[in-house]
Amino acid sequence: MTPRFVDCLTVVNVRCWNCSHLLGEKFILYNHQNKVP
């Protein structure tokens, strides 16, 4: 987890839909990478 990623997690509840959108994309990418057999 990069510092920017953590920052997004904290800001998400304030006012950063852009950040949450980015967060969602990173989360999907992260899960996709972990699903590789």
C-alpha positions as a Python dict, from the first residue, in 0.01 Angstrom:
ca = {
    (1, 'M'): (0, 0, 0),
    (2, 'T'): (149, 330, -111),
    (3, 'P'): (116, 646, 102),
    (4, 'R'): (-108, 796, -166),
    (5, 'F'): (-334, 490, -144),
    (6, 'V'): (-360, 533, 233),
    (7, 'D'): (-426, 905, 191),
    (8, 'C'): (-716, 821, -39),
    (9, 'L'): (-860, 591, 226),
    (10, 'T'): (-866, 874, 479),
    (11, 'V'): (-994, 1137, 237),
    (12, 'V'): (-1265, 913, 93),
    (13, 'N'): (-1500, 991, 382),
    (14, 'V'): (-1449, 1367, 347),
    (15, 'R'): (-1503, 1493, -8),
    (16, 'C'): (-1309, 1317, -280),
    (17, 'W'): (-1525, 1109, -513),
    (18, 'N'): (-1240, 1128, -762),
    (19, 'C'): (-1017, 959, -507),
    (20, 'S'): (-1275, 692, -427),
    (21, 'H'): (-1311, 620, -799),
    (22, 'L'): (-934, 580, -825),
    (23, 'L'): (-940, 370, -510),
    (24, 'G'): (-1202, 142, -665),
    (25, 'E'): (-994, 92, -976),
    (26, 'K'): (-683, 13, -771),
    (27, 'F'): (-882, -227, -554),
    (28, 'I'): (-1015, -412, -859),
    (29, 'L'): (-665, -427, -1006),
    (30, 'Y'): (-527, -552, -674),
    (31, 'N'): (-789, -827, -649),
    (32, 'H'): (-736, -923, -1012),
    (33, 'Q'): (-362, -961, -958),
    (34, 'N'): (-419, -1173, -648),
    (35, 'K'): (-661, -1404, -830),
    (36, 'V'): (-388, -1523, -1063),
    (37, 'P'): (-345, -1898, -995),
}
